[in-house]
Amino acid sequence: MQLFYTPEIQPGDRTFKLNEEESKHAVRVLRMVEGQRLHLVDGRGGLYTAEIVDAHPKRAVLTILDMHPDYGKRSYYLHMAVAPTKHIDRMEWFLEKATEVGVDEITPLICAHSERKEVKTDRLKKVMVAAMKQSLKAALPTLNEPKTFDAFMAMPFPGKRFIAHCADGDKKYMGELLRPQEAALVLIGPEGDFDAAEITSATAAGFLPITLGNARLRTETAALAACLESALVNR
């Protein structure tokens, strides 16, 4: 199934015109012609079946045949707040894999030990769109603008809250603390981990300390491990 990302489409649309990028991909790259069917995703969970009625390479026109809301919707909500990695390609890798595995919201978290203080979300969103299409999903995770640790602590979250860190202390696996279908927010620190004040602040705000195993993991690996553990809880 070949997916095309069309965030402008709305339920109830009978016809739709692909933008220039997607038209070029369909007509020039895939050599699709009038009468062929393709699938559109709106990034909000909607999957549309459409037929090409005008195979124009810059503005292909489609007839919408069918629409499935909440296609492949998961039974749980996962928000990952992750410190951006020093080398942005590692953050891109995490976003790609997390989108494939399943995540709803991601916030780049600027911490005391963060070596990267700025993040250009436009490029990162393109990585996530490609991963959504490749993994045949219809929902695009929300990528928030970066937040400082203190600003993020002031934001509400109506589910279980966890912080994964390497400091000594009593920690459990997330799977021991999280119930199926329960919303979860997980904090993952930068290279060098959270500092002591951040761990204390998070714990005071109700974040439960968790372990991701005995190995010391890179930021992006730890974040993906948390996504996978959440998926296992809800399998």
C-alpha positions, 0 to 999 in steps of 0.5 A: 500500500502506497501512502501519500501525506495530505494533511489538508484533506477533510472528512467528507471531501469528494475530490482532492488535489495533491500538492506538487510534491506528492503529485510528482511522486505519484505521476513522475516517480511511480508512473501512476495514471488515471484510473489507478487507486492510491491511499491518503493519510491526513496525519490525524488517523484518517485513511482515504482510498482515492482514484486518480482522475487527472494524472497531472505531474504538479496537481493530480486530481483525485476522487475520494472513494472511501475513508476510515477514521482512526486507522490503526489507532492504539489503545494508549497515549505516550508522550516522550520528553527527550533531551536533543542529542549532540548529533542531530542524526541520532535524534532523527533516528529516534523520531523515525523509530518511535513513529514506527513503534508508536508514540503520540507526542514528543517534546525536545527537553532542554536540560542543564547538561544538554549540549544541544540547546536549539532544535529545528523542528521542521526537518525533524517533522519531515523525518516523522512524516516519512516514517509514518508513511513507511510504517503504514500509519495514518497518525503523525505524532505531535512534535512540540517546540523545545521546552526547558526542563523547568518550563516543562515541569510546570505543564500538566499531564493527566497520566503516569509520569516517569523519569529514567535516570542513571543516579543511584536510588530505588527504581523499577521498570516502567512495566511494573508501574504502568497499567494497560491503556494508561497514559504515560509521560517519560523523561529521558535526559541528555548525554551526561544525564539529568543533574541532581536538581532536575531529578529532585524537581521531577520526583517532587512533581510526581515523576516516578524513577524508572530503570531501563536495564543494567546497561548504560544507554545512549539518549536515543536508545533509552528513549526507544527502549521506553517506547518499546516497554510502553508498547509491551505493556499494551500489547 
